[in-house]
Amino acid sequence: MIHEFKAHVREETSFLEAYERLVAESSDESVRFLLELIVADEHRHHELFSSMAEASVGDGEEGLPQPPRLPQAVAARLLEPTEHFLAAERDESKKLAALRRDLRPVRDDTLWPLLIELMEIDTHKHVRILEYLQQRLRQAGPT
């Protein structure tokens, strides 16, 4: 795993630099905007893989937390708001899907359908994180 994480960091560094050059060279505002969305994600991915690589060799234990291990009382207090956020994200997912369908007539004239679709992807990610957290909170034992 250490090798995989470090290799990914090396490969992604040159990839990220190439993206940034393309953004700098682009004279079209919409192309720059879309590429900057990718660059922001790639920076976050790069940071995560760097943290994982450091943690895998014991250098970065401070930067990458372990899975949640909470006392039952703390987990119980966090469970209700977590489930509330999870329900809200699931509802948002449905609303975004409906909005994207409503925007089909303008899909060739605006970036809106694409941006809504990207928000749907982010919302799916939020749901996945909250489901993970919900599971961990439900499994919390006395600590």
C-alpha positions in Angstrom: 0.0 0.0 0.0 2.8 2.4 0.8 4.2 2.0 -2.7 0.8 2.5 -4.2 0.1 5.7 -2.2 3.5 7.2 -3.0 3.2 6.3 -6.7 -0.2 7.9 -6.9 1.2 11.1 -5.3 4.1 11.2 -7.8 1.8 10.6 -10.8 -0.8 13.0 -9.6 1.7 15.8 -9.1 2.6 15.9 -12.8 -1.0 15.5 -13.8 -2.0 18.4 -11.5 0.7 20.6 -13.0 -0.5 19.7 -16.5 -4.1 20.7 -15.5 -2.9 24.0 -14.0 -0.9 24.8 -17.2 -4.0 24.1 -19.3 -6.1 26.4 -17.1 -3.5 29.1 -17.4 -3.4 28.7 -21.2 -7.1 28.7 -21.7 -8.6 32.0 -22.9 -12.2 30.7 -22.7 -13.9 31.6 -19.4 -16.1 28.5 -19.2 -13.3 26.1 -20.0 -11.2 27.7 -17.3 -14.1 27.5 -14.8 -14.7 23.8 -15.5 -11.0 23.0 -15.4 -10.6 24.9 -12.1 -13.3 22.6 -10.6 -11.2 19.6 -11.5 -8.0 21.2 -10.2 -9.6 21.9 -6.8 -10.7 18.2 -6.6 -7.3 17.1 -7.7 -5.6 19.2 -5.0 -7.8 17.6 -2.4 -7.1 14.1 -3.8 -3.4 14.9 -3.8 -3.5 16.0 -0.1 -5.5 12.9 0.9 -3.0 10.5 -0.9 -0.1 12.4 0.6 -1.6 12.0 4.1 -2.3 8.3 3.5 1.3 7.7 2.2 2.7 9.5 5.3 0.4 7.6 7.7 1.3 4.3 6.1 4.9 4.7 7.1 4.1 6.2 10.4 5.2 9.7 9.6 1.7 11.3 9.4 -0.3 9.9 12.2 -1.3 13.4 13.2 -2.6 14.3 9.8 -4.9 11.4 9.1 -7.3 10.4 11.8 -8.3 6.8 12.7 -11.9 5.7 12.2 -14.2 7.1 14.9 -14.1 5.4 18.2 -16.4 7.3 20.5 -17.9 6.6 23.9 -21.5 5.5 23.7 -22.8 8.7 25.2 -21.0 10.9 22.7 -22.0 8.7 19.8 -25.6 8.9 21.0 -25.5 12.7 20.9 -24.1 12.7 17.4 -26.4 10.1 16.0 -29.6 12.2 15.8 -28.0 15.2 13.9 -26.1 12.8 11.7 -29.4 11.0 10.7 -31.0 14.5 10.2 -28.2 15.5 7.8 -28.4 12.1 6.1 -32.2 12.6 5.5 -31.6 16.1 4.2 -28.9 15.0 1.8 -31.1 12.2 0.4 -33.9 14.7 0.0 -31.5 17.1 -1.7 -30.4 14.3 -4.1 -34.0 13.9 -5.2 -34.5 17.6 -5.7 -31.3 17.9 -7.7 -32.3 15.0 -10.0 -35.6 16.6 -10.7 -34.0 20.0 -11.3 -31.5 18.4 -13.7 -34.4 16.8 -15.6 -36.2 20.2 -15.8 -33.0 21.7 -17.3 -32.8 19.3 -20.2 -34.1 21.8 -22.7 -31.2 24.2 -21.9 -28.4 21.6 -21.7 -26.7 22.8 -24.9 -27.1 26.5 -24.0 -25.9 26.7 -20.4 -23.6 24.9 -17.9 -26.5 24.5 -15.5 -27.3 20.9 -16.1 -23.7 19.9 -15.8 -23.3 21.9 -12.6 -26.4 20.3 -11.1 -25.1 16.9 -12.0 -21.8 17.6 -10.3 -23.8 18.7 -7.2 -25.6 15.4 -7.4 -22.3 13.6 -7.3 -21.2 15.6 -4.3 -24.5 14.9 -2.6 -24.0 11.2 -3.2 -20.5 11.5 -1.6 -22.1 13.3 1.4 -24.6 10.6 1.8 -21.9 7.9 1.7 -19.9 9.8 4.4 -22.9 10.2 6.6 -23.9 6.5 6.2 -20.4 5.5 7.2 -20.6 7.8 10.2 -24.1 6.6 11.1 -22.9 3.0 11.1 -19.9 3.9 13.4 -22.1 5.8 15.8 -24.6 3.0 16.1 -21.7 0.5 16.8 -20.1 2.7 19.5 -19.6 0.9 22.7 -18.6 2.1 26.2 -15.2 3.7 26.2 
